Structure formats: C-alpha cells, structure tokens
Amino acid sequence: MGLVRVNVSLGSPDKSKIKSVRFLVDTGSWYMVITPEVAKELELKNIGKTKVMLADKRQVEVDVSAAYVGLVGREAILTVAVMDTPEPLLGASTLEALGLSVNPKTGELEPIGPTLLMV
C-alpha cells in the first residue's frame, strides 16, 4: 500500500459553502488539518486553539474550527486544525467519527462502523 488520498466535501457547518478538497489520509495524525486559505474560503470560524505535536516532535499552537465533512457517503460536523501544511491531512479522529478505516490491500477507505455524528 502506498499513500492514500481522498476527495472530501468540506464546508461551513451550515453547509452554505462547500468545496471538494483532496486530503492525504494520515492515520498517524489525530486532527484533520487544513490550510488557513481553505478555512478563509469556507468562512470557518475559529472556535479555539490547541497544541499539536508535529512529526519532528515540535509542539505548536494551532487554531481549531468546526467544519462539515462529507466522505464515502457519510457526513458530520467535525473539528479541523487550521495551520500551514504542504497538503491537507485527514487524521484518525475524522476516520473514527465517520466509522471509516483504510483497507491496506486496496488503499481505499471502507465503512467499519456507524457514523458517530450525523448532520
């Protein structure tokens, strides 16, 4: 299995603005991570800050927002971390909330359980 990328419908919590965003699935990351530019385009509101540890073990404080997420026929309002990143990341918290798992044989996301939060 190589890198897994998926198209996600991402938008404001009220779904007034939605766009398709390509994400790298990163099961080693907890949060879904988007760039400040995407957050601004979708008019996502900052709801707080949190500290995250980067792959090089540095800790940084990032903004967090709530966003509509639609993927593999499932949808929810979930937390996204907003920070400069070379590529949007789809973390484990999003996979868990949507009841999805990466199939290592196919490199695709598959339902494994119920969606925790429906919209």
N, C-alpha and C positions, 0 to 999 in steps of 0.2 A: 504494500500500500504506500502510495506517495502522499503528497499534500492533498487535502480535501478542501475545495472551495464550493460555496453555495450562494445562490442569489436569494436574498431576503427582502421581503416587503417591509420597509422600515418607515415609521411615520410618527406624527404627533399623536399623543394619547387619544385625542378626539377624532383621529383619522382624517382631519381636514387637509393634511399634507402627507402624502405617501410617495415614496420612490423605491425603486429596486436598487439594492446595494450588494455588491459582491463581497463576501466575507471569507477569510481563511478560518477554517474550523481549528480551534486551538484548545484541546482538552486539558492542556496544562495551565490554561488561564481561567480564572473564575468568572470575570466580568466579560460582557460583550463590550468591545471598545470601538468607538467611532471618533472621527476627527472633529475638531471644532467647526470646520466648514460644513460638514454634514449636519451637525447639530443646529447650526445657524440657519441653514437652508430649510430645515424642517421645523424651525422655530421652537425647538425643545427648550423647556425652561430648566434652569439649574435648580435642583432640589436639595443640594448639599455638596459636601466634599467627603472623600475617603482617601486613605493611604493605600497604595498598592505597591507590591514589590515587583520590580522588573526582572527580566531574565538574568541580568548582570548583578542582581541582588541589591541594587539601589532601591530605596523607598522614595516615592514621590507622592504628593497630594494631587488628586485629580477631582474635577467636577463630576457629579453624577446627575443624571436626568432620567425621567420616565419616558418610555417610547413604546409605540405599537410595534409588535414584531409578528410577522406572518411567514410561516415556513412549513413546508411539507403538509399543507392542509390544516395546520394548527396556528392559533393566534393567541396573543396575550399582551398585556401591558407589563413591561419588564424594565429593570434598571439597566442603564447603559453608562459606562465610564466614558468621559469625553477627554481626549488627550491627543497630542501629536503622535501619530503612528504611521508607519510606512504603508500599512494595509489594515483595513477594519478586521477585527478579530471576533469570532463567535466562541465564547467561553462556555465552560461547564455549567454555570448557573442557568444559562439560556437553554442548553440541551436538557437539563434536568426539569426545568419548569415546563418545557414543551413535551416532555416524555419521549425524547429522541436519543439515539445512540449512533455512533459511527460504526458501520459494518466494515471491519478490517479487510474482508475479502473483496468487497465491491468498491469501497471508498465512498459509499453513499450514506446519507442519514436515513435511519429507519425508526418508525414508532416502536417503543418498547413498553409504554405505559400510558396512563391518562395524562392529559394536559392539566397542570395544576390550576391555571388561571385562564378562564375563557373571557372573551370580550364580545 
